[in-house]
């Protein structure tokens, strides 16, 4: 839901440690290369083509030297071919270079795309296995950015940056060796610019790294604004706050533009300084080489080849400036991804495993002296001391004022969180001894705010049992009083429900959710104020569906309307995280100045 918040958040608190290009950071980033192992054949082939590409590139200046020298008649030896022959060889070399470049790009793209796809799958799998506290402390937009923006940055590194760095290093080594062969003195003069380049890189790298990280976080921030606004579009429109959300997004984008321009300014100074240093050295070298030619110590072909090789080497060094900036961004993205992959996940099954007999429950639940505080608010004890005994098939109603701990208790039963003290037993067995997947397969939750996925009605009901047939889905829908309204749609069970089920009314969404729970056939049912926001007609239909759902099942019902729980086997009245009263409706209504009695009177008065 869209909500006001301070966009000038404390980035130092939320962002990861600054990433420097050091031995440790590179070693940590190399752990990501494990995703290349399944494709090492293609990867090695790509490396071979990189070597061939660099070698054939640096052959061109040598052949150009021989072409010029052959025209001047200064070429001698067993390979003294004429200009026409050498020109044909150079054209042939260019054709070979074209094929090699194609193969290099193809193999690295293939490896990169497959490796990054595997990475995205692992990130999504790890993300969806995280405990609820992980999601409570992070926003959806931030997590989405990790699997999109950060992984895309890593993808660019694998498919382009990494290949270009290797190609540049080989070009540099071969080029320096070749110009050393032509003229050691001119080479040393040209290489004198390297210390200058190192100093420039050290000066600018700190600013570029910081700004790149801030820009990346700001991009994630703007994406979060969009996601929050679209998810809460009904609230945005009902409060006429389109202007507010537009301003909020515009402010975020403006901050992004400022950061990007500032980053571009530093990167521009960085690259332009590098280019000036490199090509200034080339001018100096050419001037020195011209003097050598005047004294007959260097041929025109040698000077031409040296200049071209120097241009290749200089261009490679200048290119390293951009690659260096890209590598810094990649290390930052890699760190964020690695942090996510290192998070401790829940021990849940990631395959559609069947319910095992040794974990099959009958529905007895024992809550023994549990206490609980949310991990993000350890100073506030939400559940202070609750003990409840429930026999199989009983309906237990949980009532109390807002903040009493009702929904938290439901979360503990689902093991979204673990109690700080005390324990929860299912059929006399500690909940911690039952695998999470095996436990949750036997528990169904019907919340107040129903989230339907953006598919059709059949898919949403079948979510409770993915392998269900259409007949099974229809049977569940009939028990949930949903069949009639579903069949009234032209496309029936294949009607698209829209984003979050927006095409259906509240009561219709509620009955689809109940049908989903019926199809799951749970042993334990958790109802979190499932009828509180419905009109009378919808409530009647939903309440009838809930009664069908609760038959022969242990049910925990959080109720706002006390009229719906009068037949409950036991009513638990919570106040400030403790059990204030317990008993049946008849027992509790007789307690003078009792909390349940007062709540009941208040609702009768409001009615």
N, C-alpha and C positions, 0 to 999 in steps of 0.2 A: 504494500500500500504506500502511496506517495505520502510523505510527511516532511515537515520542516526539519532541517538539520543544518548544522554548521559545516559548510563545504570547506572551510579552512581548517581541516582536520590536522591533528598532530601527526604529520607524516613520519616523523622520527620514531614515533611509537609503533606505527603499523608496518612500516616498510622494513625489509630485511636489511642486514648489515651491508654496508657499502662494499662492492666487489672490486677488488684490484686485480690486475693481471699479474699474478704471482705464481710461484710453483704450486702452492697449495690450492689456489682457486682453479688453476688449470687442471690439476689432478682430480679435484672434485667434479669439474665439468666433464672430464673424460669418462666418468662413471656412466654418463648418458650414452656413451658410445657402445654400451652393451646391447643397445637396440640394433646396432649394425651387424652383430655377429651372425644372425640368420642369413644375412645377405653378403657375407664376406667375399663370396666368389665374384659377384658384381662389383663390390667395392675394390677388390684387388685389381680387377680388370680396369676399373676407372683410374686407379693409380698408375697403371701401366700406360694408359692413354695420356695421362697428365705428363708423364715423363717423355713420351714420344712427342707430345705437343710442344713442350719446352725445347726439346732437342731440335726438332724441325724448325722451330721459330728462330733459334740462334744459328742455324745453318744458313739462313737467308743472308745475313751480312757477309759471311765468308764467301758465298757464291757471288754476291754483288762486288766484293773486292776483286775476285778473279775475273769477273766480267769487265770491270773498269781497267784492270791491269792488262787484260788480253787486248782491249781496244788500243791501249798505249804501246803494246808490243813488249811489255816488261815481264810477262809471265813466262816461266820456263819450267822444265821438268816433264815427267812422263804423262801428266794429266793436263797438258797444255792444249786445251780445246779452244776453238774459235768462239767469238761472241755469240753467234747464232746457237751453237750447241749448248753453251752455258745458259742462255736465255730460256731454251726449251727445258733444260733441267730445272730451272727456277720455277717455270710454270707448272711442271710436273710436281715439284715440291709443294707449291701452293694448293694443288688439287689434293695431294696426300694430307696436307695440313687441314683442309676443309673436312675430309672424311674423319680424321683423328679428332677434330674439335667436336664434330657431331657425336661421335661415339663417347667422348669424354662427358659431354653434357647429358647424353642419354643415360649412361650407366649411373652417374651421380644423382640424376633426378630420380631414377628408378629406386636406387638405394634410399635416398632421402625420403621419398614419399612413403615407401613401405615402412621404414623405421619410425617416421613420425606418426604414421597411422597406428602402429603398435604402441607408441608412447601415449597417444591420445586414449587408446583403449585402456591402458593401465591406469592413467590418471582418472578417467571416468570410473573405472571399477573401484579404485581406491577411494575416490570421492564419495561414491554411493554407499560404500561400506563404513563410512565414518559414523561415530556416535552422534547423537542429537546435540550434544554440547558443542561439537565442532561447528555445526550449522547455526547454533544460537549465537555464536561469537563472530560470525562472518556473514557478509551479505552475498546474495545470489550473483549480483553483477561482478563482484570481486572474484568469485570462484569461476564464473564463466570466462573472465579475462585470462585466468591461468590456463584454461584448456584451449583458448583461441589465440589471443595476442602473444602470450609467452611461448606457446608451442610453435606458433608461426615464426617467431624470431629464431627459435632453434632450428626450424625447418630451413630457413634461409641460410643458416650457418652450415648445415649439413650438405645442402644441395649446391650452395654457391661459395660462401665465405671460406669454408674449409678447403674446397678444391682450388680456389683462387690463391689462398695462402701457400699451398703446396706448389702450385704452378709458379707463383712468384719466387719462391725460394729456389726452385730448380733453375728458373730463368736467371736469377741473380748469380747463382754459383757458376753456371755455364758462361754467362756473360762476363763476369769478372775474370774467369780463367782465360777467356778468349782475348780480352783487352790486355791482360797481363802478357799474353803471348805476343801481341802486336807491339806494345810499348809499356814496359814496367814503370818508367818515369811518369808518363801521362796518366797511367792508372792510379799511381799513388797521389797525384795531384787531384784527380777526380774523386778519389775516396776520402780526401781530406774534408769533404763536406759532411761525412757521416756523423762525426761528433756534434756538429751543429744540428743535424736532424734529431739526434737523440735528446739534446737539450730542449728543442722545440716540443718534442713528443711528451717529455716529462712535465713541461710547463702547462701544456694544454690538456693533457689526459685527465687530470684531476677534475677540472671544470666540466669537461665533456661527459665524464662518467656520472657525475652528480646530476647534471641537467637531463641526461638521457633517462636516468632512473625516475626523476621527478616527472618527466613528460610521459613515461610509460604508466606511472601510477595515476596521473591525471586523466589519461585516456581510459583507464579502467573506471575511474570515478565518473566520467561522463557516460560511459556505458551503463553503469549502475543507475544513474538518474533516469535514463531511458527505460530500463527494465522495471524500475519501481513505478514509474509513471504509467506505463502500459498495463502493469499488473493491477494498479489501483485506479484505472481509468474511470470507473464508476464514481469513485470518491472525488476525483479531479473535477468531473463534470457537475456532480451534484453540489459542490461548493463553489462552482464557477471560478476555479483556480487554474484555468488554462494559462492565464497571464503569468501566474506565479511559477508554474512548471517550465514555461518557455523561458522566463528570466533565469530560473535556476539552471537550465540546460545551457542557455547562452553564456551565463557566467562561467560555467565549467569549461565550455569550448573556448571562451576568450582566454581563460587561464592556460588552457592547453596550447593555444596559438602563441601566447607570450612566451611560454616555456620553449616551444618548438623554434620560434624565431631566435630566441636567445641562444639556444643550442646551436642553431644553424650559424649564428654569428661567430661563435667560438670555433665551430668546425670549419667555417669558411676561412677564418684567420689561420687556423691550423694548416689546412690544405694549401692555401695560397703561400704561406711561409715556407712550406715544404717544397712547393713547386719553384719558388724563387731560389731557394738554396740549391736544389738539384740542377735546375737548368742554368743557373748562374755559373755553377761549376762546369757545365758543359761548354758554355761560352769561353770560360777561362782555358779549358782543355783545347778547344779548337784553335784559339789564339796561340797557345803554346805549340800545337801540332803544326800550324802554318809556318811557324818559325823553323821547326825541324825540316819541313819540306823545302824551305828556301836553302837549307844547308845540305840537302840531298840525303838526309838520314831517315826519311820517311816518304813512301810513295803516296800518290794521290788515292790509290785504291785502299792502302792501309788507313789513311786518314778518314776516308769515307766509311769504311767498315767500322773503325773505332768510334766515330760519331754515332753511327746507327746503333751499335752495341751499347754505347753509353746512354743513348736515348731509351733503349729498352730497359737498361739497368735503372736509369733515373725514373722512368715511368713506373717501373716496378716498386721502387722505393717510395715514390709519391702515392702509388696505389695502396701501399701498406698503411698510410695514414688513415684512409677511409676504412680499410679492413680492420685496423686497430680499433677504431670507434665502433664498428659493427661487432667486433669480438667482445668489447666491453659490454655492449647491450646484451649480447648472447649470454655472457657469464651471469649477468643480472637475472635474465629470464630463466637460465638453468638453475640458479640458486632457488628461485621461487618454486619451480617445478619440483626440485629435489626435496625442498621442505615439505611439500604436499605429499610426495611419495614416502617420506619418512614418518608422517603422522601415524599414530597408533590407531588402527581401525578396529571395528567390532569383529568378533570371531563368527562371522555369518557365512553360510554356504553361497557360492556364486554359481551353482548349478541347480537345476530343478530337482532337488533330492526329495525322495518320498519320506513320509512319516514312518519312523522306526518304532517297532512294537514296544521296545523297552522305555520309550519316552512318551507313550500314549497316555494322556491324562483322562481322568474321570470327572474332574471339575471341582475337587475340594481345594480350597485356598485358605491358608493361614498366614495372617500378617501379624508379626510378633515384635512389638516395641520398636518400630522403625522411626528413625530420625533422618532428616535430609535437608541439605542446603545445596542450592545450585552452584556448580563449580565457579561460575562467574560472580557469585554473590555469597561467598562463604560466611560472611558476617551476619547473614539473615537466615535463620532456621525456618524453613517453610513448613516442614513436617516435624513436630516436636516429640510426639510420642503417641503412636497409633497402633492399636492391636485390634484385629477383626478376625473372627472365625466364620468361614463360609462353607456350607456343605454343598455337594454336587446338586445342581438343578435349582438352587435358590436364587431369588432375585434380591439383590442388595441395593438399596437406594442410598445415595450420598448427597446430602444437602448441606447448605451453609451459605454464608454471605461471601461475596467476592473476596478472593485472597485467603480463604480459609484453608486451601490446600487440596481442593477436590480434583482438579485436573492434574496436579502434580502426582497424586496418588495413582491415577490412571497411567501416567507415564512410567511410574515405578513398576506397576504390574506388567507393562509391556517391556520392561527392562530397557527403556530409553536411557534411564539413569540407574545407578546402583545406590541403595540406601547407605548413609554414613554409619548408622548403627542399626542393630536389629536385623531381621531377615524375613523373607517371604518364602513360604513353602507351597508347593503345588503337589497335592496328593502325598503330603508328608515328606517331600523331597525338596531340598534347598534349591531355589530358583537358579543359583549360580552353577549347580551341577547339571542343569539341563541345557544343551546347546541352544543358542539363541534362535536359530532357524527352526529347530524342532518345537520350541516353545511358541514362537509367533505363528507357526502354521496352525496352531490350535486356538489362537486368539484372534478375534475380529474387533476392530474399532469403527464405530459410526460416530463421527464428530459432528459438532454443530455446523461448522463451516465446511461444506463438502467441496472437495477439489475433484473435478472430473478432468480426465485427460482429453486432449484435443482430437480424439478420434470419433468413432460412432458409438451408439448406445451399446451395441453388442460387445464391442471391445472393452468398454468401461465396466459392464457387468462381469464379463469373463475375466477381468483382472483378478477376481477372487479365486479363479481356477482356470488358468490360461489354456488348458487342454479341453475345456468344456465344449460340448456340442450345442447347436442352436436350440435343440429341444430342452437341454438342461438349463440354458439361459432363460428360455421362455417359462419354464416351470418356476424358477426362482423369481422372475418378474411377476408372475401371477400371485405368488405368496406375498410379494412386497406391494401389491396393489398398483403395479406399474405397467402391467401388460396392456390395459385399456388405452392409456394415453400414448403408449409407444406405438400401438397399431393404428392410432388415429393419424399418425404422421404418414405422408406419402411413401417414404422410404422405410418405414417401420423400424426394425432393430438396427438398420444401417443408416439411420439419420445421424448426421454429424452434429455434435453437441457444441462445437465452437470452443474458443479458448477458455479454459477453466469451466466449461459447461454453461457458458453465458446464454446459449440458445434455449435453455430450459429454465423453468421457474424454480423457486427455492424448494417447493414441495416435490416437484418432479426430480430434482437432483437428489433430494433426500431419499426418495424411494428407489432410485437407481443405486444409491450407495447401500441401501438395505438389501436390495436384490443381490448386490455384490457380496455382502456378508452372508446372506442365506446360501449362496452358491458355494462359498468357502466351507460352510458347515462347521463352524467353530465349536469347541467345547466350552470356551469362556468368551463371553460377549461384553464389550465395554461400550457404553452409550454415553457420550459427553454432551448433554443438553441437546439431544437430537431433535426436539420439537419446539424449542424456546422461541425461534424466530419465525414461526409459521402462523398463517391465519387459521381460523377455526376449522374450515372445511379441510384444508390440507393437513392440519394436525390430526383430525379424526382419521383420515386415510393412513397417515404415517403411523399413528399410534396403533391402529389395527395391524399394520404390517410389522411393527415392532413386537406386538404380542405373538404373531406367528413366528418371528425370529427367535424370541426368548424361550419358546417351548422346549423343555427338557435340556436347557442350557443354564450354566451358572452365569448370572448377569449382574454386572455392576452398572448402575444407572445414576448418572449425575443429572439431577432434575432441578429445573428452575420453577416449573409449575408443579406444585405439590399435589394437585388433583390427579396427576398421572402416575403417582407412586403409592397410592393408598393401599393397594393390594400387595405391596412388597413384603417379603418374608421378614426383612429386617431393614430398618431405616437408621443410617448413621448420620448424626448431626455433628458437623465439624465447626470448630471455632478456634481461630488463631493456631491452626496446625495440630489441634488436639480433638479427641472425641468428647464432645460436650454431653451428648445424649445418645442413647441407642434403644431400639425397640420397634414394635409395630406402630402403625398409625394410631390405632385405638389406645395403645399404651402411652404414646408420646403426647397425644392431644389432651390427656388428663393431667399432665404435669403443670402445676400452677407456676406462672411466670417462666415457663420453659421456653427455650429458644425456638423449638419446632412449633409450639403452639402460637407463639407470637408471629412467626413467619406465616403460618396458616391464616391467622386472623387478618394480617396485613393484606394478603392476597385476596381474601374474601371481601375485605373492605374496598380494595381496588377494583374488584370485579363488579 
